Structures are given as structure tokens and as C-alpha cells.
Amino acid sequence: MQDFRPIDEMTVVRVSKARGDDGLRRMTIELTTRAAARALALYLEQCDCTVTFVSERVLEVLPPARAQTAREEAIEMEAYLRVWSAMNPTIEVTRIPAAE
């Protein structure tokens, strides 16, 4: 039996990937609450990501500066989001397709 929570107890994270004008790959993350955005930003900064608030609920994240392929960066960012989600079980993570 699945444990259902009222929708007001959940936060949804929407993720998309894009390449900036400078050629660096960024991830845009949209959250439904300011508190969740702040919590995720703090966590990602601890993981050496560069985080910029686009708005109070939207983050632009640049993965740590390491010599990596786009695939390795995607795997690393996915791992960060999975760990953060596991540490915040009341937050539901939803991804949107990458912008190519």
C-alpha cells in the first residue's frame, strides 16, 4: 500500500538543462516553495556547485568545475538531486526534459 500525502505537504522540483551563452552547461531547477529552493541551494553549494537564484523559487546551477563530459556532469547532478531528495522525503522531485 502506497503512503499518500496531502498535496500541500509536497514540494515539486522541476529540472531542465541548458547551455549558457558562455558555453557552460547549467541546470535550471524550479521548486514550488521558497524554503525548498533555499534548502536545495545550500545543499548544492556544499557540493561545490555554483547556485544563482533566478527568482525566489528558481535556481540556476552550474556543476562543480571539473574536467568532465556532459554525460558525467549529468550523472553527478542527478546523484546530488537523489541524495537531497532522500534527505528530504516530503519533497517530490519531478524532472522535465532537457532543452537541446
Secondary structure, 3 states (H helix, E strand, C coil): CCCCCCHHHCEEEEEEEEECCCCCEEEEEEECCHHHHHHHHHHHHHCCCEEEEEECCEEEEECCCCCCCHHHHHHHHHHHHHHHHHHCCCEEECCCCCCC
